[in-house]
Amino acid sequence: MKGQLAKFGIIFLGIEAWVGLRDTTSVVSLVIGCVCIAILACCFALRVWREIQTIKDDNKQARKRREARRHEQQW
């Protein structure tokens, strides 16, 4: 459920950014559009950062398993 809400939030922000940036005669709509773009960029950066952290954690766990196997083979 949380993932679906996030997806709808991202879609909503995208639509709001598009509508806000399309009407260049109003300062308020430009500000709303720019804020929506900034929020979308932050969400994307957070997602990429989480993926990188997951990969790093997986690599650490794999390294520990390899070292444990080597240690067992030596004895």
MOPAC internal coordinates of N, CA, C and O (Angstrom, degrees):
PM7 1SCF
backbone

  N    0.0000 0     0.00 0     0.00 0    0    0    0
  C    1.4486 1     0.00 0     0.00 0    1    0    0
  C    1.5270 1   110.81 1     0.00 0    2    1    0
  O    1.2310 1   120.79 1   139.35 1    3    2    1
  N    1.3331 1   116.09 1   -40.65 1    3    2    1
  C    1.4609 1   119.92 1  -178.74 1    5    3    2
  C    1.5257 1   110.78 1   -63.80 1    6    5    3
  O    1.2310 1   120.73 1   141.99 1    7    6    5
  N    1.3285 1   116.20 1   -38.01 1    7    6    5
  C    1.4653 1   120.02 1   179.12 1    9    7    6
  C    1.5083 1   112.32 1   -66.22 1   10    9    7
  O    1.2310 1   120.66 1   141.57 1   11   10    9
  N    1.3403 1   116.35 1   -38.43 1   11   10    9
  C    1.4599 1   119.82 1   178.80 1   13   11   10
  C    1.5207 1   110.99 1   -67.32 1   14   13   11
  O    1.2310 1   120.32 1   140.42 1   15   14   13
  N    1.3277 1   117.00 1   -39.58 1   15   14   13
  C    1.4658 1   119.78 1   177.49 1   17   15   14
  C    1.5255 1   110.57 1   -63.97 1   18   17   15
  O    1.2310 1   120.79 1   139.79 1   19   18   17
  N    1.3335 1   116.09 1   -40.21 1   19   18   17
  C    1.4675 1   119.17 1   178.44 1   21   19   18
  C    1.5220 1   110.44 1   -64.09 1   22   21   19
  O    1.2310 1   120.43 1   139.70 1   23   22   21
  N    1.3184 1   116.79 1   -40.30 1   23   22   21
  C    1.4650 1   120.32 1   179.43 1   25   23   22
  C    1.5252 1   110.53 1   -62.49 1   26   25   23
  O    1.2310 1   120.41 1   135.54 1   27   26   25
  N    1.3368 1   116.81 1   -44.46 1   27   26   25
  C    1.4598 1   119.95 1   178.78 1   29   27   26
  C    1.5280 1   111.00 1   -66.10 1   30   29   27
  O    1.2310 1   120.18 1   144.32 1   31   30   29
  N    1.3386 1   117.26 1   -35.68 1   31   30   29
  C    1.4540 1   120.39 1   176.97 1   33   31   30
  C    1.5164 1   112.00 1   -63.53 1   34   33   31
  O    1.2310 1   120.75 1   137.82 1   35   34   33
  N    1.3368 1   116.18 1   -42.18 1   35   34   33
  C    1.4631 1   120.78 1   179.10 1   37   35   34
  C    1.5308 1   109.99 1   -65.41 1   38   37   35
  O    1.2310 1   120.66 1   137.52 1   39   38   37
  N    1.3231 1   116.34 1   -42.48 1   39   38   37
  C    1.4688 1   119.69 1   178.61 1   41   39   38
  C    1.5288 1   110.07 1   -63.03 1   42   41   39
  O    1.2310 1   120.66 1   136.46 1   43   42   41
  N    1.3316 1   116.34 1   -43.54 1   43   42   41
  C    1.4595 1   120.42 1   178.97 1   45   43   42
  C    1.5254 1   111.01 1   -60.64 1   46   45   43
  O    1.2310 1   120.73 1   134.64 1   47   46   45
  N    1.3480 1   116.21 1   -45.36 1   47   46   45
  C    1.4638 1   118.92 1   179.39 1   49   47   46
  C    1.5230 1   111.62 1   -63.53 1   50   49   47
  O    1.2310 1   120.62 1   141.68 1   51   50   49
  N    1.3186 1   116.42 1   -38.32 1   51   50   49
  C    1.4654 1   119.86 1   177.62 1   53   51   50
  C    1.5192 1   112.25 1   -62.70 1   54   53   51
  O    1.2310 1   120.86 1   136.25 1   55   54   53
  N    1.3186 1   115.96 1   -43.75 1   55   54   53
  C    1.4739 1   120.00 1   178.64 1   57   55   54
  C    1.5274 1   110.13 1   -65.90 1   58   57   55
  O    1.2310 1   120.64 1   136.06 1   59   58   57
  N    1.3239 1   116.37 1   -43.94 1   59   58   57
  C    1.4646 1   119.73 1   178.83 1   61   59   58
  C    1.5288 1   111.24 1   -61.32 1   62   61   59
  O    1.2310 1   120.67 1   138.88 1   63   62   61
  N    1.3357 1   116.32 1   -41.12 1   63   62   61
  C    1.4672 1   119.25 1   179.01 1   65   63   62
  C    1.5216 1   110.37 1   -64.13 1   66   65   63
  O    1.2310 1   120.66 1   137.08 1   67   66   65
  N    1.3329 1   116.34 1   -42.92 1   67   66   65
  C    1.4614 1   119.99 1  -179.76 1   69   67   66
  C    1.5202 1   110.97 1   -62.77 1   70   69   67
  O    1.2310 1   120.53 1   133.59 1   71   70   69
  N    1.3340 1   116.59 1   -46.41 1   71   70   69
  C    1.4680 1   120.42 1  -179.89 1   73   71   70
  C    1.5272 1   110.08 1   -65.58 1   74   73   71
  O    1.2310 1   120.59 1   137.07 1   75   74   73
  N    1.3304 1   116.48 1   -42.93 1   75   74   73
  C    1.4617 1   119.51 1  -177.91 1   77   75   74
  C    1.5144 1   113.13 1   -65.82 1   78   77   75
  O    1.2310 1   120.48 1   141.33 1   79   78   77
  N    1.3167 1   116.70 1   -38.67 1   79   78   77
  C    1.4645 1   119.41 1  -178.38 1   81   79   78
  C    1.5310 1   112.41 1   -83.30 1   82   81   79
  O    1.2310 1   120.06 1   164.46 1   83   82   81
  N    1.3215 1   117.49 1   -15.54 1   83   82   81
  C    1.4597 1   120.45 1   179.17 1   85   83   82
  C    1.5228 1   111.28 1   -73.08 1   86   85   83
  O    1.2310 1   120.65 1   143.98 1   87   86   85
  N    1.3321 1   116.36 1   -36.02 1   87   86   85
  C    1.4654 1   120.93 1  -179.15 1   89   87   86
  C    1.5237 1   108.21 1   -93.76 1   90   89   87
  O    1.2310 1   120.95 1   -85.27 1   91   90   89
  N    1.3259 1   115.79 1    94.73 1   91   90   89
  C    1.4692 1   119.95 1  -175.68 1   93   91   90
  C    1.5247 1   113.04 1   -86.62 1   94   93   91
  O    1.2310 1   119.98 1  -179.65 1   95   94   93
  N    1.3242 1   117.65 1     0.35 1   95   94   93
  C    1.4649 1   118.67 1  -179.43 1   97   95   94
  C    1.5256 1   111.80 1   -83.83 1   98   97   95
  O    1.2310 1   119.93 1   161.97 1   99   98   97
  N    1.3259 1   117.75 1   -18.03 1   99   98   97
  C    1.4565 1   121.09 1  -177.01 1  101   99   98
  C    1.5271 1   110.32 1  -109.05 1  102  101   99
  O    1.2310 1   120.90 1   -52.11 1  103  102  101
  N    1.3123 1   115.88 1   127.89 1  103  102  101
  C    1.4631 1   121.05 1   179.04 1  105  103  102
  C    1.5260 1   110.62 1   -67.42 1  106  105  103
  O    1.2310 1   120.47 1   142.08 1  107  106  105
  N    1.3227 1   116.71 1   -37.92 1  107  106  105
  C    1.4648 1   120.79 1  -178.76 1  109  107  106
  C    1.5250 1   110.51 1   -62.30 1  110  109  107
  O    1.2310 1   120.33 1   135.35 1  111  110  109
  N    1.3307 1   116.98 1   -44.65 1  111  110  109
  C    1.4642 1   119.03 1  -179.44 1  113  111  110
  C    1.5294 1   110.87 1   -67.23 1  114  113  111
  O    1.2310 1   120.05 1   144.80 1  115  114  113
  N    1.3225 1   117.50 1   -35.20 1  115  114  113
  C    1.4671 1   119.87 1   176.27 1  117  115  114
  C    1.5222 1   111.56 1   -64.69 1  118  117  115
  O    1.2310 1   120.66 1   138.89 1  119  118  117
  N    1.3215 1   116.35 1   -41.11 1  119  118  117
  C    1.4612 1   120.57 1   178.36 1  121  119  118
  C    1.5217 1   110.21 1   -64.53 1  122  121  119
  O    1.2310 1   120.39 1   135.08 1  123  122  121
  N    1.3187 1   116.86 1   -44.92 1  123  122  121
  C    1.4706 1   120.48 1   178.59 1  125  123  122
  C    1.5266 1   110.25 1   -60.93 1  126  125  123
  O    1.2310 1   120.60 1   136.09 1  127  126  125
  N    1.3298 1   116.46 1   -43.91 1  127  126  125
  C    1.4604 1   120.19 1   178.63 1  129  127  126
  C    1.5155 1   112.12 1   -61.96 1  130  129  127
  O    1.2310 1   120.08 1   136.81 1  131  130  129
  N    1.3184 1   117.45 1   -43.19 1  131  130  129
  C    1.4685 1   120.93 1   179.95 1  133  131  130
  C    1.5290 1   111.40 1   -67.21 1  134  133  131
  O    1.2310 1   120.52 1   141.40 1  135  134  133
  N    1.3300 1   116.61 1   -38.60 1  135  134  133
  C    1.4663 1   119.86 1   177.77 1  137  135  134
  C    1.5285 1   109.88 1   -64.88 1  138  137  135
  O    1.2310 1   120.22 1   138.54 1  139  138  137
  N    1.3178 1   117.19 1   -41.46 1  139  138  137
  C    1.4655 1   120.55 1   178.14 1  141  139  138
  C    1.5288 1   110.96 1   -62.57 1  142  141  139
  O    1.2310 1   120.22 1   137.43 1  143  142  141
  N    1.3116 1   117.19 1   -42.57 1  143  142  141
  C    1.4707 1   120.88 1   177.70 1  145  143  142
  C    1.5249 1   110.25 1   -62.70 1  146  145  143
  O    1.2310 1   119.98 1   138.97 1  147  146  145
  N    1.3248 1   117.64 1   -41.03 1  147  146  145
  C    1.4665 1   120.93 1   179.13 1  149  147  146
  C    1.5302 1   110.85 1   -63.93 1  150  149  147
  O    1.2310 1   120.28 1   138.52 1  151  150  149
  N    1.3231 1   117.08 1   -41.48 1  151  150  149
  C    1.4706 1   120.40 1   178.72 1  153  151  150
  C    1.5234 1   110.13 1   -65.18 1  154  153  151
  O    1.2310 1   120.46 1   137.17 1  155  154  153
  N    1.3273 1   116.73 1   -42.83 1  155  154  153
  C    1.4649 1   119.89 1   177.99 1  157  155  154
  C    1.5285 1   111.20 1   -61.53 1  158  157  155
  O    1.2310 1   120.42 1   139.76 1  159  158  157
  N    1.3227 1   116.80 1   -40.24 1  159  158  157
  C    1.4675 1   120.27 1   178.79 1  161  159  158
  C    1.5259 1   110.75 1   -64.46 1  162  161  159
  O    1.2310 1   120.23 1   139.10 1  163  162  161
  N    1.3203 1   117.16 1   -40.90 1  163  162  161
  C    1.4743 1   120.47 1   177.84 1  165  163  162
  C    1.5211 1   111.30 1   -64.20 1  166  165  163
  O    1.2310 1   120.46 1   137.58 1  167  166  165
  N    1.3254 1   116.73 1   -42.42 1  167  166  165
  C    1.4707 1   120.22 1   178.17 1  169  167  166
  C    1.5175 1   110.67 1   -61.71 1  170  169  167
  O    1.2310 1   120.40 1   137.52 1  171  170  169
  N    1.3230 1   116.83 1   -42.48 1  171  170  169
  C    1.4592 1   120.71 1   179.27 1  173  171  170
  C    1.5288 1   110.70 1   -65.06 1  174  173  171
  O    1.2310 1   120.45 1   136.42 1  175  174  173
  N    1.3304 1   116.74 1   -43.58 1  175  174  173
  C    1.4652 1   120.35 1   179.69 1  177  175  174
  C    1.5248 1   111.16 1   -63.26 1  178  177  175
  O    1.2310 1   120.10 1   139.19 1  179  178  177
  N    1.3248 1   117.42 1   -40.81 1  179  178  177
  C    1.4678 1   120.98 1   177.23 1  181  179  178
  C    1.5183 1   111.49 1   -62.76 1  182  181  179
  O    1.2310 1   120.80 1   138.08 1  183  182  181
  N    1.3171 1   116.08 1   -41.92 1  183  182  181
  C    1.4719 1   119.27 1   179.17 1  185  183  182
  C    1.5199 1   111.79 1   -63.73 1  186  185  183
  O    1.2310 1   120.71 1   136.36 1  187  186  185
  N    1.3224 1   116.25 1   -43.64 1  187  186  185
  C    1.4649 1   120.28 1   178.22 1  189  187  186
  C    1.5209 1   110.00 1   -63.67 1  190  189  187
  O    1.2310 1   119.94 1   137.80 1  191  190  189
  N    1.3399 1   117.73 1   -42.20 1  191  190  189
  C    1.4632 1   121.23 1   179.50 1  193  191  190
  C    1.5253 1   110.74 1   -62.18 1  194  193  191
  O    1.2310 1   120.15 1   138.22 1  195  194  193
  N    1.3344 1   117.32 1   -41.78 1  195  194  193
  C    1.4755 1   120.80 1   178.42 1  197  195  194
  C    1.5188 1   111.13 1   -63.21 1  198  197  195
  O    1.2310 1   120.53 1   138.50 1  199  198  197
  N    1.3311 1   116.60 1   -41.50 1  199  198  197
  C    1.4646 1   119.92 1   178.56 1  201  199  198
  C    1.5289 1   111.02 1   -62.76 1  202  201  199
  O    1.2310 1   120.63 1   138.19 1  203  202  201
  N    1.3190 1   116.41 1   -41.81 1  203  202  201
  C    1.4615 1   120.25 1   178.94 1  205  203  202
  C    1.5231 1   110.25 1   -63.84 1  206  205  203
  O    1.2310 1   120.00 1   137.60 1  207  206  205
  N    1.3351 1   117.60 1   -42.40 1  207  206  205
  C    1.4636 1   120.97 1   178.67 1  209  207  206
  C    1.5271 1   111.08 1   -63.87 1  210  209  207
  O    1.2310 1   120.13 1   141.37 1  211  210  209
  N    1.3236 1   117.36 1   -38.63 1  211  210  209
  C    1.4661 1   121.04 1   178.03 1  213  211  210
  C    1.5206 1   110.57 1   -63.56 1  214  213  211
  O    1.2310 1   120.41 1   137.27 1  215  214  213
  N    1.3132 1   116.82 1   -42.73 1  215  214  213
  C    1.4676 1   120.67 1   178.81 1  217  215  214
  C    1.5210 1   110.18 1   -64.32 1  218  217  215
  O    1.2310 1   120.06 1   137.28 1  219  218  217
  N    1.3209 1   117.49 1   -42.72 1  219  218  217
  C    1.4676 1   120.51 1   178.30 1  221  219  218
  C    1.5241 1   111.17 1   -61.85 1  222  221  219
  O    1.2310 1   120.33 1   136.72 1  223  222  221
  N    1.3431 1   116.97 1   -43.28 1  223  222  221
  C    1.4562 1   120.27 1   178.46 1  225  223  222
  C    1.5243 1   111.58 1   -63.45 1  226  225  223
  O    1.2310 1   120.53 1   138.41 1  227  226  225
  N    1.3345 1   116.60 1   -41.59 1  227  226  225
  C    1.4595 1   120.36 1   177.52 1  229  227  226
  C    1.5260 1   110.93 1   -61.96 1  230  229  227
  O    1.2310 1   120.55 1   139.32 1  231  230  229
  N    1.3170 1   116.56 1   -40.68 1  231  230  229
  C    1.4659 1   120.25 1   178.59 1  233  231  230
  C    1.5252 1   111.32 1   -64.41 1  234  233  231
  O    1.2310 1   120.37 1   139.35 1  235  234  233
  N    1.3297 1   116.90 1   -40.65 1  235  234  233
  C    1.4643 1   120.52 1   178.48 1  237  235  234
  C    1.5225 1   110.68 1   -62.94 1  238  237  235
  O    1.2310 1   120.64 1   135.79 1  239  238  237
  N    1.3301 1   116.39 1   -44.21 1  239  238  237
  C    1.4588 1   119.84 1  -179.69 1  241  239  238
  C    1.5260 1   111.17 1   -65.00 1  242  241  239
  O    1.2310 1   120.35 1   138.98 1  243  242  241
  N    1.3257 1   116.94 1   -41.02 1  243  242  241
  C    1.4636 1   120.61 1   178.53 1  245  243  242
  C    1.5252 1   110.35 1   -64.35 1  246  245  243
  O    1.2310 1   120.26 1   140.25 1  247  246  245
  N    1.3264 1   117.11 1   -39.75 1  247  246  245
  C    1.4647 1   121.08 1   178.64 1  249  247  246
  C    1.5275 1   110.45 1   -63.51 1  250  249  247
  O    1.2310 1   120.18 1   137.82 1  251  250  249
  N    1.3319 1   117.27 1   -42.18 1  251  250  249
  C    1.4637 1   120.89 1   178.50 1  253  251  250
  C    1.5225 1   111.16 1   -63.64 1  254  253  251
  O    1.2310 1   120.20 1   139.64 1  255  254  253
  N    1.3378 1   117.21 1   -40.36 1  255  254  253
  C    1.4646 1   119.91 1   178.72 1  257  255  254
  C    1.5178 1   111.05 1   -65.05 1  258  257  255
  O    1.2310 1   120.24 1   138.54 1  259  258  257
  N    1.3463 1   117.14 1   -41.46 1  259  258  257
  C    1.4781 1   119.86 1   178.38 1  261  259  258
  C    1.5128 1   110.91 1   -63.04 1  262  261  259
  O    1.2310 1   120.48 1   136.89 1  263  262  261
  N    1.3444 1   116.69 1   -43.11 1  263  262  261
  C    1.4625 1   119.77 1   179.18 1  265  263  262
  C    1.5224 1   111.30 1   -64.44 1  266  265  263
  O    1.2310 1   119.98 1   142.22 1  267  266  265
  N    1.3264 1   117.64 1   -37.78 1  267  266  265
  C    1.4677 1   121.22 1   178.45 1  269  267  266
  C    1.5223 1   110.11 1   -65.63 1  270  269  267
  O    1.2310 1   120.11 1   138.95 1  271  270  269
  N    1.3319 1   117.40 1   -41.05 1  271  270  269
  C    1.4752 1   120.43 1   177.71 1  273  271  270
  C    1.5191 1   111.15 1   -64.17 1  274  273  271
  O    1.2310 1   120.52 1   137.25 1  275  274  273
  N    1.3239 1   116.61 1   -42.75 1  275  274  273
  C    1.4780 1   119.66 1   178.44 1  277  275  274
  C    1.5279 1   110.92 1   -62.12 1  278  277  275
  O    1.2310 1   121.66 1   138.22 1  279  278  277
  N    1.3165 1   114.42 1   -41.78 1  279  278  277
  C    1.4740 1   118.89 1   179.49 1  281  279  278
  C    1.5281 1   111.00 1   -63.48 1  282  281  279
  O    1.2310 1   119.84 1   139.88 1  283  282  281
  N    1.3354 1   117.92 1   -40.12 1  283  282  281
  C    1.4553 1   121.96 1   178.13 1  285  283  282
  C    1.5189 1   111.17 1   -67.01 1  286  285  283
  O    1.2310 1   119.96 1   142.12 1  287  286  285
  N    1.3313 1   117.68 1   -37.88 1  287  286  285
  C    1.4597 1   121.08 1  -179.14 1  289  287  286
  C    1.5271 1   111.26 1   -68.95 1  290  289  287
  O    1.2310 1   120.11 1   148.95 1  291  290  289
  N    1.3235 1   117.39 1   -31.05 1  291  290  289
  C    1.4595 1   120.47 1  -179.71 1  293  291  290
  C    1.5215 1   110.34 1   -69.79 1  294  293  291
  O    1.2310 1   119.61 1   149.16 1  295  294  293
  N    1.3024 1   118.35 1   -30.84 1  295  294  293
  C    1.4512 1   120.47 1  -178.09 1  297  295  294
  C    1.4737 1   107.89 1   -94.34 1  298  297  295
  O    1.2310 1   120.10 1   180.00 1  299  298  297

